[in-house]
Amino acid sequence: KMNSIYDDICELFKRAGIQNFEKLPKDLSERGRFAKLFKEFNNYLEAAKIQGFKWNQLKYEFGKGNQKSVIEIKFDENTYLILALRYKELFNGGGGGGGLDDVPFEIDGYLTEIDTGVIDANYMNSRFEKFLKTLKKEEADSDQIQQTKDELHKSFASLTQEEQKYANIFLNDVQRGDLVMESDKTFREYITKYQSRAKNAEIYHISQLLGLDETKLRNMMNSSISDSNINDYGRFDDLKNSVDKNKAKEYFEKLEGATIPLFKINIRVHNLLQKFIINGGFEI
């Protein structure tokens, strides 16, 4: 049954034009179908584990003699964790903000708690090193370089949508020769570095546009913030009070091309900052 449901999930992503489960389908009905299939898959997985299923054994024999049958598992733990990561992204809208109340189909909260942090990063790093070696070879042609780059891209399924974005930016910098490589850094560490640098730029940018206290914003961004606790201890009100009203007015009026009364500016500041913090930042 697990193999059968896995085939259905593969077909779903294939029809959506997605390879290697690297992202969620855009269509809500397809996302709903995936949510249902993954939940069903996990029901059988839990039953199989009780009966002795282990991830390190992907081939099982049943019966004896003429009645003997062999079942080979069509997926491994790494593939399962990649699917679990995509399932988690259903909960946050595919990589940015939201919550269970925003999803128009049923999601099991306990399935969003699966630890996907153990997805094997070694394979991705080995593909990256192979890509670098090919890039440095004088005799390597564009087809060989593209082939190793495609291999590396296949391993991107273990990254979130946001991480994939910075992985591609980083790879483009490498291919253009715009980056001095550090021998002790892994591919994942470079992605984290690019992601962190981008987040810092986003925070700096919104702080400059609204003239607010950047330190207070950073402190909130580094906390576990949700809609329900964003104003604990009056911290969100405190941040909004640090906004330069003239700068905010100038920003929103330029953005909308019209004069806006101050009370509406305050509403826009509230909505923008709330969205920015809850979503972990974004480009303004």
Salt bridges, closest charged atoms under 4 A:
ASP7 OD2 - LYS74 NZ 2.61
GLU11 OE2 - ARG15 NE 2.95
GLU61 OE1 - LYS68 NZ 3.44
GLU89 OE1 - ARG86 NE 2.91
GLU106 OE2 - LYS39 NZ 3.19
ASP108 OD2 - LYS39 NZ 3.87
GLU151 OE1 - ARG127 NH1 2.80
GLU151 OE2 - LYS130 NZ 3.16
GLU162 OE2 - LYS199 NZ 2.82
GLU163 OE2 - ARG188 NH1 2.91
ASP173 OD1 - ARG176 NH2 2.57
ASP178 OD2 - ARG176 NE 2.84
GLU182 OE1 - LYS185 NZ 3.18
GLU182 OE2 - LYS193 NZ 3.41
GLU202 OE1 - LYS199 NZ 3.29
GLU214 OE2 - ARG218 NH2 2.91
ASP237 OD1 - LYS240 NZ 3.59
ASP238 OD2 - LYS216 NZ 3.32
GLU253 OE2 - LYS249 NZ 2.69
GLU256 OE2 - ARG268 NE 2.60
GLU283 OE2 - LYS165 NZ 3.39
